[in-house]
Amino acid sequence: MRVDLFDFDLPETSIALRPVEPRDAARMLVVRPASGLEDRIVRDLPDLLQPGDVLVLNDTKVIPSRLYGLRVREETAARVEIMLHKREGADRWRAFARPAKKLNVGDRIRFGEDSESTACELVRLDAEVEEKGEGGDVALRFSFAGAFLDEAIARLGELPLPPYIAGKRPTDDKDLADYQTVYAKDEGAVAAPTAGLHFTDDLFRRLDNRGVTRHFVTLHVGAGTFLPVKAEDTEEHRMHAEWGSVSEETAHALNEARARGGRVVAVGTTSLRLLESAAQEDGTIAPFSGDTAIFITPGYRFKAVDVLMTNFHLPRSTLFMLVSAFAGLDCMGAAYAHAIEAGYRFYSYGDASLLFRR
């Protein structure tokens, strides 16, 4: 499909720079392709679901994955920004480098200290560039591995707020809590599963009382998920792979819920993409562990997910293509036009939508 079919104009004033408080006070646009739009708030979610429905939430935890380093090459040095996006081993990450043109295979990047003569091994982290790909993508092998590397990244890294927020204000201590879900558990994401940011303990309690159960999956969200598509046709776009896991216990519980007539409600496009990756042709969800690069566009036949809760997405993005596949391109075009006109807040810290499958 032509990528320009998924373009739309979004005013700068629609981009949220901070979340609302409390989290479940955010607005939520309910989209039913058969009957239209309804303006609600996230706190209304229990009233919009049915007893027996099951929420599926992504329990990944965001790590401080933006690193600033010094490329060291013989007698010259250059500053580079590294955005980790996918772990490939105990000491190896794929990352986006900026500016990538300053890096060659074999270069060493030093994080934590500018001067080799004064660097302390306890505060310094080195990495070697092992590969260079397209669009600034590089493979880095670090001088530490496993938990030692995790500790070094946590010490030297910065929380990776999306560029449409980070470009307008500095990251601060409030973001350390705001940019994690209250149920974040499994470290490895470099971007938050933002639909989950709306949940509170009180909302979970009210969902429990409604008879809506919940289960967790893990998809370590990569920065590539949120990049605009630069190709002219969706057939030419390549998704970045992300690691995910659906346990045997969760797969069984979801299959049982659907067999009893309950609906699977994916909280976030990350949960949906993982469930669809794990789904069999008959809709049965199987245990899953590994990479997924699933790219969902209109025409895709959904097998596992009945309802999707998600935020509002970038123009020309793979995520807007996904929601258009789920509820219909014309339907989502009308929904986004209404959201902009009605003052909904967009993107990671913005409002939510609840989409029923076409």
C-alpha positions as CSV (number, residue, x, y, z in Angstrom):
1,M,0.0,0.0,0.0
2,R,1.1,3.6,-0.5
3,V,2.5,5.0,2.7
4,D,1.0,8.5,2.0
5,L,-2.4,6.9,2.7
6,F,-1.4,6.9,6.3
7,D,-0.4,10.5,6.5
8,F,-2.2,13.2,8.4
9,D,-1.6,16.7,9.7
10,L,-1.0,17.0,13.5
11,P,-0.6,20.4,15.2
12,E,2.4,20.7,17.5
13,T,0.0,21.7,20.3
14,S,-1.6,18.2,20.2
15,I,1.7,16.5,21.3
16,A,1.7,15.8,25.1
17,L,4.9,16.7,26.9
18,R,3.7,15.4,30.3
19,P,1.1,12.8,31.3
20,V,-2.1,13.7,33.1
21,E,-2.4,12.9,36.8
22,P,-3.6,10.5,38.0
23,R,-2.8,8.2,35.1
24,D,-6.3,6.9,34.6
25,A,-7.7,10.4,34.3
26,A,-6.5,10.5,30.6
27,R,-9.2,10.8,28.0
28,M,-10.0,7.7,25.9
29,L,-11.7,7.7,22.5
30,V,-13.8,4.5,22.0
31,V,-13.8,3.4,18.4
32,R,-16.5,1.0,17.3
33,P,-16.3,0.6,13.5
34,A,-19.9,-0.5,13.3
35,S,-21.4,2.3,15.4
36,G,-19.0,5.2,15.7
37,L,-17.0,7.2,18.3
38,E,-17.5,7.8,21.9
39,D,-15.6,10.2,24.2
40,R,-14.7,8.6,27.6
41,I,-11.8,8.5,30.0
42,V,-9.5,5.6,30.9
43,R,-11.2,5.2,34.3
44,D,-14.3,4.1,32.4
45,L,-12.6,1.0,31.1
46,P,-14.3,-1.5,33.4
47,D,-17.7,-0.3,32.1
48,L,-16.6,-0.8,28.5
49,L,-15.5,-4.4,29.0
50,Q,-17.4,-7.5,30.0
51,P,-17.0,-10.1,32.7
52,G,-14.8,-12.9,31.3
53,D,-12.7,-10.5,29.1
54,V,-9.0,-10.7,29.7
55,L,-6.4,-7.9,29.5
56,V,-3.0,-8.7,28.1
57,L,-0.3,-6.3,29.3
58,N,3.4,-6.0,28.4
59,D,5.5,-6.1,31.6
60,T,8.8,-5.0,29.9
61,K,10.8,-2.3,31.8
62,V,12.5,0.6,30.1
63,I,16.3,0.8,30.6
64,P,18.3,4.1,30.4
65,S,19.4,3.2,26.8
66,R,20.6,6.5,25.5
67,L,24.4,6.8,25.9
68,Y,26.8,9.6,25.0
69,G,30.3,8.5,24.1
70,L,33.6,9.4,22.5
71,R,34.8,7.6,19.4
72,V,38.5,7.0,19.8
73,R,40.6,6.5,16.6
74,E,44.4,6.8,16.8
75,E,44.9,10.5,17.6
76,T,41.4,11.7,16.8
77,A,38.1,11.6,18.7
78,A,34.5,12.5,18.0
79,R,31.4,12.6,20.1
80,V,28.6,10.2,19.2
81,E,25.1,9.5,20.6
82,I,24.1,5.8,20.9
83,M,20.6,4.6,21.2
84,L,20.5,0.9,22.2
85,H,17.5,-0.9,20.6
86,K,18.0,-4.7,20.7
87,R,20.2,-6.9,22.8
88,E,21.9,-9.7,20.9
89,G,24.1,-11.3,23.5
90,A,25.6,-10.9,27.0
91,D,28.0,-8.2,25.7
92,R,26.4,-7.2,22.4
93,W,23.7,-4.7,21.4
94,R,22.3,-3.3,18.2
95,A,22.0,0.4,18.4
96,F,21.3,3.6,16.4
97,A,24.3,5.9,16.2
98,R,24.2,9.6,15.6
99,P,26.1,10.8,13.6
100,A,26.7,7.3,12.2
101,K,29.1,8.7,9.5
102,K,31.7,9.2,12.3
103,L,31.9,5.5,12.9
104,N,33.7,2.7,11.1
105,V,33.9,-1.0,11.8
106,G,36.6,-1.5,14.3
107,D,36.2,1.9,16.0
108,R,36.2,2.0,19.8
109,I,33.7,4.1,21.6
110,R,34.3,5.2,25.2
111,F,31.4,6.0,27.6
112,G,31.8,7.7,30.9
113,E,35.2,9.4,30.5
114,D,36.6,11.8,27.9
115,S,40.2,11.2,28.7
116,E,41.9,7.8,28.5
117,S,44.7,8.9,30.8
118,T,42.3,9.7,33.7
119,A,39.6,7.1,33.0
120,C,38.8,4.8,35.9
121,E,37.9,1.2,35.0
122,L,34.9,1.4,37.5
123,V,33.3,4.3,35.7
124,R,34.4,3.7,32.1
125,L,32.6,1.5,29.5
126,D,34.1,0.7,26.1
127,A,32.5,-0.7,23.0
128,E,33.8,-1.8,19.6
129,V,31.8,-1.3,16.4
130,E,31.5,-4.7,14.9
131,E,29.0,-4.0,12.1
132,K,27.4,-1.0,10.3
133,G,24.0,-1.3,8.7
134,E,21.5,1.1,7.2
135,G,19.9,4.1,8.8
136,G,22.6,4.5,11.5
137,D,22.2,1.0,12.7
138,V,25.4,-0.5,14.3
139,A,26.3,-3.6,16.2
140,L,28.4,-2.9,19.3
141,R,30.4,-5.4,21.5
142,F,31.0,-4.0,25.0
143,S,33.9,-4.5,27.4
144,F,31.5,-5.7,30.1
145,A,28.9,-8.5,29.8
146,G,25.8,-9.7,31.6
147,A,24.9,-8.0,34.9
148,F,28.1,-6.0,34.8
149,L,27.1,-4.4,31.5
150,D,23.5,-3.8,32.8
151,E,25.0,-2.0,35.8
152,A,27.2,0.1,33.6
153,I,24.4,1.1,31.2
154,A,22.1,2.0,34.2
155,R,24.9,4.2,35.6
156,L,25.9,5.9,32.4
157,G,22.7,5.9,30.3
158,E,19.8,8.3,30.1
159,L,16.1,7.5,29.9
160,P,15.2,7.5,26.2
161,L,12.2,9.8,26.0
162,P,10.9,10.0,22.4
163,P,12.5,12.8,20.3
164,Y,9.2,14.7,20.1
165,I,9.4,15.1,23.9
166,A,13.1,15.2,24.4
167,G,13.5,17.9,21.7
168,K,11.2,20.2,23.6
169,R,12.4,19.8,27.2
170,P,15.1,18.0,29.2
171,T,14.5,14.6,30.8
172,D,14.1,14.9,34.6
173,D,13.5,12.8,37.7
174,K,9.7,12.9,37.2
175,D,10.1,11.0,33.9
176,L,11.8,8.1,35.8
177,A,8.4,7.2,37.2
178,D,6.2,8.6,34.5
179,Y,7.8,6.7,31.7
180,Q,7.4,3.3,33.3
181,T,4.2,1.3,33.8
182,V,3.2,0.5,37.4
183,Y,3.7,-3.2,36.6
184,A,7.0,-3.0,34.7
185,K,9.2,-6.0,35.7
186,D,11.4,-7.4,33.0
187,E,14.2,-5.0,32.0
188,G,15.1,-4.6,28.4
189,A,12.9,-2.1,26.6
190,V,14.2,1.1,25.1
191,A,10.8,2.6,24.8
192,A,7.7,2.3,27.0
193,P,4.7,0.3,26.1
194,T,2.7,3.5,26.4
195,A,-0.9,2.3,26.5
196,G,0.1,0.7,29.8
197,L,1.1,4.0,31.3
198,H,-2.6,4.8,32.0
199,F,-3.1,2.0,34.5
200,T,-3.2,2.4,38.3
201,D,-3.7,0.1,41.2
202,D,-7.2,1.5,41.7
203,L,-8.1,0.8,38.0
204,F,-6.9,-2.8,38.4
205,R,-9.0,-3.2,41.5
206,R,-12.1,-2.0,39.7
207,L,-11.4,-4.3,36.7
208,D,-11.0,-7.2,39.1
209,N,-14.4,-6.4,40.6
210,R,-15.9,-6.3,37.1
211,G,-14.6,-9.8,36.4
212,V,-12.0,-8.8,33.9
213,T,-8.8,-10.8,34.4
214,R,-5.3,-9.9,33.3
215,H,-2.2,-11.7,32.1
216,F,1.3,-10.5,31.2
217,V,3.6,-11.0,28.3
218,T,7.0,-9.5,27.6
219,L,8.1,-7.7,24.4
220,H,11.2,-5.6,24.8
221,V,10.2,-2.6,22.8
222,G,12.8,-1.3,20.4
223,A,13.3,2.3,19.1
224,G,12.7,1.2,15.6
225,T,9.0,0.4,16.3
226,F,8.2,4.1,16.5
227,L,10.2,5.4,13.5
228,P,8.2,6.9,10.6
229,V,8.3,4.8,7.4
230,K,10.5,6.4,4.8
231,A,9.6,4.1,1.9
232,E,6.9,5.0,-0.5
233,D,5.2,1.6,-0.3
234,T,4.7,-0.6,2.7
235,E,6.2,-3.5,0.8
236,E,9.6,-1.8,0.9
237,H,9.7,-1.2,4.6
238,R,11.7,-3.5,6.9
239,M,10.7,-3.8,10.6
240,H,13.4,-4.0,13.3
241,A,13.1,-7.3,15.2
242,E,12.2,-7.3,18.9
243,W,12.4,-10.1,21.5
244,G,9.3,-11.3,23.1
245,S,7.9,-14.1,25.2
246,V,4.5,-15.6,25.9
247,S,4.6,-18.2,28.7
248,E,2.8,-21.5,28.5
249,E,0.6,-20.5,31.4
250,T,-0.5,-17.3,29.8
251,A,-1.2,-18.9,26.4
252,H,-3.3,-21.6,28.1
253,A,-5.2,-18.9,30.1
254,L,-6.0,-16.8,27.0
255,N,-7.2,-19.9,25.1
256,E,-9.4,-20.9,28.0
257,A,-10.9,-17.4,28.2
258,R,-11.7,-17.3,24.5
259,A,-13.3,-20.8,24.7
260,R,-15.6,-19.4,27.4
261,G,-16.6,-16.5,25.2
262,G,-14.3,-13.9,26.7
263,R,-12.5,-11.4,24.5
264,V,-8.7,-10.9,24.4
265,V,-8.0,-7.2,25.0
266,A,-4.4,-6.2,24.1
267,V,-3.1,-3.3,26.1
268,G,-0.8,-1.6,23.5
269,T,0.4,-2.5,20.0
270,T,3.3,-4.3,21.5
271,S,1.1,-6.8,23.3
272,L,-1.0,-7.2,20.1
273,R,2.0,-7.8,17.8
274,L,3.4,-10.4,20.2
275,L,0.1,-12.2,20.5
276,E,-0.4,-12.2,16.8
277,S,3.1,-13.6,16.4
278,A,2.3,-16.4,18.8
279,A,-1.1,-17.2,17.2
280,Q,-1.8,-20.3,15.1
281,E,-4.0,-20.1,12.0
282,D,-7.0,-21.3,14.0
283,G,-6.6,-18.4,16.5
284,T,-5.1,-20.6,19.2
285,I,-2.2,-18.8,21.1
286,A,0.9,-20.9,21.5
287,P,3.8,-20.3,23.9
288,F,6.4,-18.1,22.2
289,S,10.0,-17.0,22.9
290,G,12.1,-15.3,20.3
291,D,12.3,-12.4,17.9
292,T,9.3,-11.0,16.0
293,A,9.4,-8.5,13.2
294,I,5.7,-8.8,12.3
295,F,4.4,-5.8,10.2
296,I,0.7,-5.4,10.3
297,T,-1.0,-3.4,7.6
298,P,-4.6,-3.3,6.2
299,G,-5.6,-6.7,4.8
300,Y,-4.0,-8.6,7.7
301,R,-6.3,-11.2,9.2
302,F,-6.2,-10.9,13.0
303,K,-6.2,-14.2,14.8
304,A,-5.7,-13.6,18.5
305,V,-6.9,-10.1,19.6
306,D,-10.5,-8.8,19.8
307,V,-10.0,-5.4,21.4
308,L,-7.0,-3.0,21.4
309,M,-6.3,-0.2,23.9
310,T,-3.6,2.1,22.5
311,N,-2.4,5.7,22.4
312,F,-2.5,8.0,19.3
313,H,0.4,7.4,16.9
314,L,2.7,9.2,14.5
315,P,1.6,9.9,10.9
316,R,3.1,7.4,8.4
317,S,4.1,5.1,11.2
318,T,3.8,1.3,11.4
319,L,1.7,1.8,14.4
320,F,-0.9,3.9,12.6
321,M,-0.9,1.3,9.9
322,L,-1.6,-1.4,12.5
323,V,-4.6,0.4,14.1
324,S,-5.9,1.1,10.5
325,A,-5.7,-2.7,9.9
326,F,-7.5,-3.4,13.1
327,A,-10.4,-0.9,12.8
328,G,-10.3,0.2,9.2
329,L,-8.3,3.0,7.5
330,D,-11.4,5.2,6.9
331,C,-12.6,4.6,10.4
332,M,-9.2,5.5,12.0
333,G,-8.9,8.5,9.7
334,A,-12.2,9.8,11.0
335,A,-11.2,8.9,14.6
336,Y,-7.9,10.8,14.4
337,A,-9.6,13.8,12.8
338,H,-12.1,13.8,15.7
339,A,-9.3,13.4,18.3
340,I,-7.4,16.4,16.9
341,E,-10.5,18.6,16.7
342,A,-11.6,17.6,20.2
343,G,-8.2,18.3,21.7
344,Y,-7.0,14.8,22.5
345,R,-3.3,14.6,23.5
346,F,-1.1,12.5,21.3
347,Y,1.8,10.1,21.6
348,S,3.6,8.6,24.5
349,Y,2.3,10.8,27.3
350,G,-1.0,11.4,25.6
351,D,-4.5,10.1,25.8
352,A,-5.8,6.6,24.9
353,S,-8.1,5.0,22.4
354,L,-10.1,1.7,22.8
355,L,-10.5,0.0,19.4
356,F,-13.0,-2.7,18.7
357,R,-12.0,-5.0,15.8
358,R,-13.7,-4.4,12.4
